[in-house]
Amino acid sequence: MKILPARFFETQTGREPVKEWLLELAPEDRKAIGDDIRVAEFGWPIGMPLCRAIKGHKGLWEIRVNLSGGRIARVFFCAHEEYMILLHGFIKKSQKTPIHEMAVAVKRMKGLKP
């Protein structure tokens, strides 16, 4: 195990979309998501049930967070230059991950500087 410090993805204009999303959530949801990010950050590599590699998208992972009321959050990330880059987060509303949610994460991951 090693530490993979978490960093927010930053747009060219300096926005941090995942941070903005987290700040819109209720405090208890932010805490649950933050706790699970921290577990992945300090226990990397970690597998199911917390983290899962996304098939067909090499290097893309998701943190699977169970929230109160049976709700589920997902945070997509990749490992880049010794950091865990938090690419995209959302609250799941269906069994299958919506294609557009994954597309956001893939686009952001591809835009990272090598």
C-alpha positions, 0 to 999 in steps of 0.5 A, a space after each residue: 500500500 502507498 499514499 496516493 494524495 487526492 487532488 481536484 481536477 482543475 479546468 483551464 479557467 481554474 474551476 474545480 468541478 468536483 469540489 464545487 459539486 461536493 460543496 453543493 451537497 449536504 454536510 453528511 453526504 460530503 463527509 461520507 464521500 470524503 471519508 471514502 476518498 480518504 480510505 482510497 487515498 491512504 490505502 492505494 491500491 484498494 479494490 472492491 467494494 470501495 474502488 473499481 476499475 472502469 472497463 474499457 477506459 484504462 486508468 479510470 477508476 470509481 469510488 463507490 460511496 453509499 449515502 444515507 437513504 439508500 442513495 449512491 454516489 460515484 467519484 471518478 478518478 485516475 492516478 496521474 503524476 503520483 496523485 489521485 485526480 478527482 475527475 467527476 462526481 455524481 449521485 447515481 439515480 439508476 442501476 447503470 452508470 449514465 454514459 454522459 457521466 462517464 464521458 465527462 470523466 473520460 474527457 477530463 482524464 484525456 485532457 490531463 497533461 502528460 
